[in-house]
């Protein structure tokens, strides 16, 4: 049974890929979805606008999209089933500009035959981009489902590879 969480604030942040909806609860980020995408919640009763945590998420997303940031240190709270939280935690170990497969994550969490269940959990990830569900690809390297759309998934992966290539070129210069 997922642990209950009571969201307190919601805000919108503009990104190069469109508007994202950010939801906080107490002192942690609990949701980040592309507006209008599958899984983006309807949030009646929340304080709309911003709080310090939403502002921090906005700054870190700006840095990520400008290429100045390759990881996030926003406090997050993963709310879901124990299996989902295990999958989402494993996603956090995939390095920037790299990909992994559903099967590899299944093996990493000790459930080698659970690749489809990993895919289902990945599709329910409530904290897009920061919990990098876009870094999961099919066993053949093909892009597979992404709640924000495959075009956004491809863009995020290309962006990360470009940032990594620029960083590597700067180091070797």
Secondary structure, 3 states (H helix, E strand, C coil): CCCCCCCCEEEEEEECCEEEEEEEECCEEEEEEECCCCCCCCCCCCEECCCHHHHHHHHHHHHHHHCCCCCCCCCECCCCCHHHHHHHHHHCCCCCCCCEEHHHHHHHCCCCCCHHHHHHHHHCCCECCCCCHHHEECCCCCCCCCCCCHHHHHHHHHHHHHHHHHHHHHHHC
